[in-house]
Amino acid sequence: MSKRSKKKLHNTFSDIFFYYASKGKSFNNESLYKDFISINKFCQILFELIKIDTFGVYNVSLGKKIYLNKISKWLNYFNKKKLTLINLKESFNNECFTLNNNKLMKKIKISNNIIELKKDCVHLSRDFFLK
């Protein structure tokens, strides 16, 4: 077993979400949004780029605003706990952004939409809460 790096690891939104959701808490985050993509879609996009031997710089993203309340609702789909809303800590990354992925989507021509992201989130919810 190797020694862990002493560098601080970054917790992702899903790390933080599932930590609090397992304790029956969810963030009150009506106005914040980010450009989320599931690991399944990321892998599909990466595979397509490798398959066609692509070079360059691409924004790998959904290219849409995904409000944190919406993604929290999807990720909580199978959570049976009564949730208490808590305010975000000031240390939370509250930067809102989307990325322009037009170059990517023209290159690989696959579907990449909110419906697929929702399905992946609900599947993740099932795996986490019904294990």
VOPAGU-2260 file (C-alpha; in pm, 1 decimal, decimal comma):
REM VOPAGU-2260
SITE   aa  ch    i         X         Y         Z
SITE  MET   A    0       0,0       0,0       0,0
SITE  SER   A    1     140,0     336,9    -100,3
SITE  LYS   A    2     151,4     646,5     114,9
SITE  ARG   A    3    -122,6     900,6      49,0
SITE  SER   A    4     -15,2    1233,9     -88,3
SITE  LYS   A    5      -5,4    1509,4     169,9
SITE  LYS   A    6    -170,4    1743,2     -81,0
SITE  LYS   A    7    -525,6    1838,7       4,5
SITE  LEU   A    8    -779,3    1649,6    -205,0
SITE  HIS   A    9   -1069,4    1842,2    -353,1
SITE  ASN   A   10   -1418,3    1721,1    -263,1
SITE  THR   A   11   -1655,0    1723,7    -558,8
SITE  PHE   A   12   -2014,5    1838,7    -542,7
SITE  SER   A   13   -2129,5    1474,9    -530,1
SITE  ASP   A   14   -1887,4    1396,5    -243,3
SITE  ILE   A   15   -2029,0    1682,8     -41,0
SITE  PHE   A   16   -2388,0    1610,5    -146,2
SITE  PHE   A   17   -2382,0    1242,6     -41,7
SITE  TYR   A   18   -2203,8    1319,4     284,0
SITE  TYR   A   19   -2481,5    1557,8     390,3
SITE  ALA   A   20   -2767,0    1358,1     232,1
SITE  SER   A   21   -2669,9    1052,0     435,6
SITE  LYS   A   22   -2723,1    1271,1     743,5
SITE  GLY   A   23   -3066,1    1388,6     620,1
SITE  LYS   A   24   -2944,2    1731,2     508,7
SITE  SER   A   25   -2956,9    1909,5     176,3
SITE  PHE   A   26   -2832,1    2250,7      74,0
SITE  ASN   A   27   -3060,5    2545,4      22,7
SITE  ASN   A   28   -2923,9    2651,4    -313,3
SITE  GLU   A   29   -3194,8    2803,1    -531,6
SITE  SER   A   30   -2983,3    3028,4    -749,8
SITE  LEU   A   31   -2654,8    2840,8    -793,3
SITE  TYR   A   32   -2582,0    2643,1   -1107,4
SITE  LYS   A   33   -2290,8    2462,0   -1263,2
SITE  ASP   A   34   -2230,2    2270,0   -1585,5
SITE  PHE   A   35   -2244,6    1909,4   -1464,9
SITE  ILE   A   36   -2165,8    1596,3   -1662,2
SITE  SER   A   37   -2191,6    1238,4   -1541,8
SITE  ILE   A   38   -1890,1    1009,0   -1537,3
SITE  ASN   A   39   -2075,3     782,5   -1782,6
SITE  LYS   A   40   -2109,2    1065,9   -2033,8
SITE  PHE   A   41   -1752,0    1181,0   -1972,2
SITE  CYS   A   42   -1622,9     831,1   -2051,3
SITE  GLN   A   43   -1841,2     807,8   -2362,8
SITE  ILE   A   44   -1709,9    1142,9   -2487,6
SITE  LEU   A   45   -1349,1    1047,8   -2413,3
SITE  PHE   A   46   -1391,7     714,6   -2592,1
SITE  GLU   A   47   -1537,1     888,7   -2899,2
SITE  LEU   A   48   -1248,7    1137,9   -2908,1
SITE  ILE   A   49    -993,9     856,0   -2885,0
SITE  LYS   A   50   -1175,9     653,5   -3151,1
SITE  ILE   A   51   -1145,1     930,5   -3407,5
SITE  ASP   A   52    -787,8    1016,9   -3301,4
SITE  THR   A   53    -876,1    1374,2   -3207,7
SITE  PHE   A   54    -627,7    1636,8   -3100,4
SITE  GLY   A   55    -689,6    1979,1   -2953,8
SITE  VAL   A   56    -860,1    2142,9   -2662,5
SITE  TYR   A   57   -1227,9    2076,8   -2597,4
SITE  ASN   A   58   -1473,5    2179,5   -2326,0
SITE  VAL   A   59   -1613,3    1848,7   -2200,2
SITE  SER   A   60   -1947,6    1948,2   -2055,9
SITE  LEU   A   61   -2321,9    1936,1   -2093,7
SITE  GLY   A   62   -2315,8    2298,8   -2203,9
SITE  LYS   A   63   -2624,2    2385,4   -1996,3
SITE  LYS   A   64   -2706,7    2542,9   -1660,5
SITE  ILE   A   65   -2788,9    2274,3   -1406,1
SITE  TYR   A   66   -2925,6    2432,7   -1090,1
SITE  LEU   A   67   -2798,8    2269,9    -771,9
SITE  ASN   A   68   -3155,2    2226,5    -643,0
SITE  LYS   A   69   -3243,3    2027,1    -956,0
SITE  ILE   A   70   -2941,9    1796,1    -941,1
SITE  SER   A   71   -2993,0    1756,3    -563,7
SITE  LYS   A   72   -3352,8    1649,1    -628,7
SITE  TRP   A   73   -3237,1    1386,4    -881,2
SITE  LEU   A   74   -2961,0    1259,6    -652,3
SITE  ASN   A   75   -3209,1    1239,2    -362,1
SITE  TYR   A   76   -3463,4    1043,0    -566,4
SITE  PHE   A   77   -3426,5     725,4    -356,7
SITE  ASN   A   78   -3339,0     900,1     -30,5
SITE  LYS   A   79   -3612,8     809,1     220,6
SITE  LYS   A   80   -3488,8    1044,6     493,7
SITE  LYS   A   81   -3675,3    1362,9     569,3
SITE  LEU   A   82   -3437,5    1634,0     454,1
SITE  THR   A   83   -3347,6    1946,7     645,9
SITE  LEU   A   84   -3238,0    2236,8     428,1
SITE  ILE   A   85   -2916,0    2404,1     536,7
SITE  ASN   A   86   -2752,2    2718,2     403,8
SITE  LEU   A   87   -2429,9    2689,7     208,3
SITE  LYS   A   88   -2108,1    2761,9     391,1
SITE  GLU   A   89   -1915,2    3062,3     271,4
SITE  SER   A   90   -1625,0    2831,2     187,8
SITE  PHE   A   91   -1841,4    2646,5     -68,2
SITE  ASN   A   92   -1750,6    2722,0    -428,5
SITE  ASN   A   93   -2049,8    2932,4    -528,6
SITE  GLU   A   94   -1920,2    3025,7    -872,2
SITE  CYS   A   95   -2187,0    2970,3   -1137,8
SITE  PHE   A   96   -2073,6    2872,4   -1487,7
SITE  THR   A   97   -2146,9    2687,9   -1808,3
SITE  LEU   A   98   -1903,8    2590,5   -2080,5
SITE  ASN   A   99   -1944,0    2623,7   -2455,6
SITE  ASN   A  100   -1913,5    2269,1   -2590,5
SITE  ASN   A  101   -2014,7    2340,3   -2953,1
SITE  LYS   A  102   -1670,9    2245,3   -3087,6
SITE  LEU   A  103   -1685,0    1911,3   -2905,4
SITE  MET   A  104   -2040,1    1824,9   -3007,2
SITE  LYS   A  105   -1973,4    1905,5   -3375,9
SITE  LYS   A  106   -1671,8    1675,4   -3364,5
SITE  ILE   A  107   -1827,7    1365,0   -3207,9
SITE  LYS   A  108   -2200,7    1402,1   -3282,6
SITE  ILE   A  109   -2345,1    1212,9   -2984,7
SITE  SER   A  110   -2643,1    1296,3   -2768,8
SITE  ASN   A  111   -2554,6    1491,7   -2457,8
SITE  ASN   A  112   -2859,3    1624,5   -2278,1
SITE  ILE   A  113   -3024,3    1693,0   -1943,6
SITE  ILE   A  114   -3248,5    1384,5   -1968,6
SITE  GLU   A  115   -2942,6    1156,6   -1975,7
SITE  LEU   A  116   -2785,7    1344,4   -1683,9
SITE  LYS   A  117   -3106,9    1303,0   -1484,0
SITE  LYS   A  118   -3113,0     926,6   -1556,6
SITE  ASP   A  119   -2750,6     892,6   -1444,9
SITE  CYS   A  120   -2823,4    1089,3   -1124,7
SITE  VAL   A  121   -3128,8     877,0   -1039,7
SITE  HIS   A  122   -2924,9     561,1   -1104,2
SITE  LEU   A  123   -2653,6     692,3    -871,4
SITE  SER   A  124   -2920,0     771,9    -611,1
SITE  ARG   A  125   -3048,6     414,1    -629,7
SITE  ASP   A  126   -2698,1     274,6    -589,6
SITE  PHE   A  127   -2621,8     500,2    -291,5
SITE  PHE   A  128   -2947,9     493,8     -95,1
SITE  LEU   A  129   -3068,8     139,7    -167,9
SITE  LYS   A  130   -2742,2     -45,7    -110,8
